[in-house]
């Protein structure tokens, strides 16, 4: 019997980027994929210009999917879009893609399951609300680094501390508190319910990457892990997931400069 042909999937992976969550998804879906690695500029921490040849914005993650019988790849960017596309094509019948409709309510407004509604929301929330806040905090933190000329560092540090404490930290706390409340109201240990979903995977990168740095963003009267115990337990659980470890090992095998945490 001839081997069944499958679409060709390629991930354009950039170090310390949300591409890590897409790699994890590919592993969870047991998709055969190809990797093309890119590294950030050591000075600017920006993606290399070569990525613009794949997608005009030159950002990661980006995947290409070449349908069976075609030689023209479909290029897909943005974490949420990629996660949804992969889930709908490769996640049918798995818990990574929650059941959409309540029995007998197919196609009706309000007929969606709570798990699916959570899933769709978190896929968009990750990029639309959560990551911009964390990236802003990271960029501001760079203004206090030793790379800033020492004679202006006291000024930049003062400005950064004011912005952090008046704007960034309140927003970071709002997001962490929101995720804590979502886990409290979830019918299971994961954001959408009892099972690991693509939404957990896409959101986990930010939390795993920044977990040890929240204390550096500004003043905390109580440590974050004490304020948000359910969230911190979820982060630890995600960090220990076999799929996360497998995706990390996949990169380590071909790139010894691999890192998950932002530095």
C-alpha positions in Angstrom: 0.0 0.0 0.0 1.4 3.4 -1.0 2.2 5.7 1.9 -0.5 8.4 2.4 0.8 11.8 1.3 0.6 14.6 3.8 0.9 18.4 3.5 4.5 19.7 4.0 4.8 21.9 7.0 7.8 24.2 7.6 8.4 26.4 10.7 10.6 29.4 10.4 11.9 29.5 14.0 13.5 32.5 15.7 15.3 32.2 19.0 13.5 33.5 22.0 10.3 34.0 20.2 6.7 32.8 20.1 7.8 30.3 17.5 8.6 28.0 20.4 4.9 27.6 21.2 4.2 26.7 17.5 7.0 24.1 17.6 5.3 22.6 20.7 2.0 22.5 18.8 3.6 20.7 15.9 5.0 18.1 18.3 1.6 17.7 20.0 -0.2 17.2 16.7 2.5 14.7 15.6 3.0 16.6 12.4 6.1 15.9 10.3 7.7 19.3 9.9 10.8 21.0 8.6 12.7 23.7 10.6 14.6 26.7 9.4 16.4 28.5 12.1 17.1 32.2 12.5 19.1 34.0 15.1 18.6 37.5 16.5 21.2 40.3 16.1 23.3 40.1 19.2 23.4 43.9 19.7 19.9 44.9 18.7 18.1 41.6 19.6 16.1 42.1 16.4 15.2 39.4 13.9 17.6 39.1 10.9 16.5 40.8 7.6 16.4 37.3 6.0 13.0 36.7 7.6 11.4 39.4 5.4 11.9 37.0 2.5 9.5 34.7 4.2 7.0 37.3 5.4 7.1 41.1 4.7 7.1 42.0 8.4 10.1 39.8 9.1 8.7 38.4 12.3 8.4 35.0 13.9 6.5 32.7 14.1 5.8 32.0 10.5 4.9 28.7 9.0 4.4 27.5 5.4 2.0 24.7 4.5 2.2 23.1 1.1 -0.9 21.2 0.2 -0.7 17.7 -1.3 -0.4 17.9 -5.0 0.7 21.5 -5.0 4.1 23.2 -5.1 2.8 26.5 -3.9 3.2 26.9 -0.1 0.6 28.8 2.0 2.5 31.2 4.3 0.8 31.9 7.6 1.9 34.4 10.3 0.7 35.5 13.8 0.7 33.0 16.6 -3.1 32.9 17.1 -3.8 32.4 13.4 -1.2 29.7 13.1 -2.5 27.9 16.2 -6.1 28.0 14.9 -5.1 26.9 11.4 -3.1 24.0 12.7 -5.8 23.0 15.2 -8.6 23.0 12.6 -6.6 21.0 10.1 -4.6 18.6 12.3 -6.3 18.8 15.7 -9.7 17.3 14.9 -10.5 14.5 17.4 -7.9 15.7 19.9 -8.4 17.6 23.1 -6.1 20.4 21.8 -9.1 21.6 19.9 -12.2 21.7 22.1 -15.6 20.6 20.8 -17.2 23.7 19.3 -21.0 23.0 19.5 -23.3 21.9 22.3 -25.3 18.9 21.2 -28.3 20.0 19.2 -27.0 23.6 19.0 -24.8 23.4 15.9 -24.6 26.6 14.0 -26.7 28.6 16.4 -25.7 31.8 18.1 -24.9 30.9 21.7 -24.6 27.2 20.8 -20.8 27.2 21.4 -19.4 25.3 24.3 -17.7 27.2 27.1 -14.5 25.4 26.4 -14.5 26.5 22.7 -15.3 30.1 23.6 -12.5 30.2 26.1 -10.2 28.6 23.5 -10.9 31.2 20.8 -10.7 34.1 23.3 -7.3 33.0 24.6 -5.8 32.5 21.1 -6.5 36.2 20.4 -5.9 37.5 24.0 -2.3 36.2 23.9 -1.2 38.5 21.1 -3.7 41.3 21.4 -3.4 42.0 25.1 -0.9 39.9 27.0 2.3 39.9 25.0 2.4 43.7 24.2 2.4 44.4 27.9 5.3 42.0 28.5 7.3 43.2 25.5 6.9 46.8 26.7 8.2 45.8 30.1 11.2 44.0 28.5 12.1 47.0 26.3 11.9 49.4 29.2 14.1 47.1 31.2 16.7 47.3 28.5 17.0 51.0 29.1 18.5 50.2 32.5 21.0 47.7 31.2 24.8 48.2 31.2 24.6 48.8 27.4 23.1 52.3 28.1 26.0 54.9 28.5 26.7 55.3 32.2 26.4 59.1 32.1 22.7 59.0 31.0 21.8 55.7 32.8 20.6 57.5 36.0 18.2 59.5 33.9 16.9 56.6 31.8 16.6 54.5 35.0 14.5 57.2 36.7 12.2 57.5 33.7 11.9 53.8 33.4 11.1 53.3 37.1 8.4 55.9 36.9 6.8 54.4 33.8 7.1 50.9 35.2 5.5 51.7 38.6 2.8 54.0 37.2 1.8 52.1 34.1 3.5 48.8 33.3 3.3 47.0 36.7 -0.4 47.9 37.2 -1.1 46.4 33.8 1.1 43.3 34.4 -0.8 42.8 37.7 -4.1 43.2 35.9 -3.2 40.4 33.4 -1.8 38.1 36.0 -4.8 38.6 38.2 -7.1 38.0 35.2 -5.4 34.7 34.4 -5.6 33.7 38.0 -9.3 34.3 38.0 -9.7 32.3 34.7 -8.0 29.3 36.3 -10.2 29.7 39.3 -13.3 29.5 37.2 -12.1 26.8 34.8 -13.7 23.4 35.3 -10.3 21.9 35.2 -6.5 22.5 35.7 -6.1 24.2 32.3 -7.4 27.5 30.9 -10.2 26.0 28.9 -11.1 23.1 31.2 -9.8 19.6 32.0 -7.5 19.2 29.0 -4.4 20.9 27.6 -5.4 22.9 24.6 -3.6 24.9 21.9 -4.6 28.0 23.9 -2.6 26.9 26.9 0.4 26.2 24.7 0.3 29.6 23.0 0.0 31.6 26.2 2.5 29.5 28.2 5.5 30.8 26.3 5.1 34.3 27.7 4.6 33.1 31.2 7.4 30.6 31.2 9.8 33.1 29.5 9.1 36.0 31.9 8.2 34.0 35.1 11.5 34.9 36.8 11.6 38.5 35.8 8.3 40.0 37.0 10.1 41.0 40.2 12.4 43.1 38.1 9.7 45.1 36.4 9.0 47.2 39.4 7.9 47.3 43.1 5.9 44.3 44.4 4.7 44.3 48.0 4.0 40.6 47.7 5.9 38.3 45.4 4.0 37.3 42.3 4.0 33.6 43.0 2.3 34.3 46.3 -0.3 36.7 44.8 -1.2 34.3 42.0 -0.8 30.7 43.3 -3.0 29.0 40.7 -1.3 30.7 37.9 2.2 29.9 39.1 1.1 26.2 39.6 -0.2 26.3 36.0 3.1 27.8 34.7 5.1 25.0 36.5 2.7 22.4 35.1 3.2 23.8 31.6 7.0 23.9 32.0 6.9 20.2 32.9 4.6 19.2 30.0 6.3 16.4 27.9 5.5 18.3 24.7 7.3 21.4 25.9 10.3 19.4 26.8 10.2 17.6 23.5 10.0 20.8 21.5 13.0 22.2 23.5 15.0 19.1 22.8 14.2 19.3 19.1 15.9 22.7 19.0 18.8 21.8 21.3 19.7 18.9 19.0 20.4 21.3 16.1 21.2 24.6 17.8 23.4 24.6 21.0 22.7 28.4 21.5 19.0 27.6 22.2 17.4 29.4 25.2 13.8 29.7 26.3 14.0 32.5 28.8 14.4 36.1 27.8 17.8 37.4 28.9 
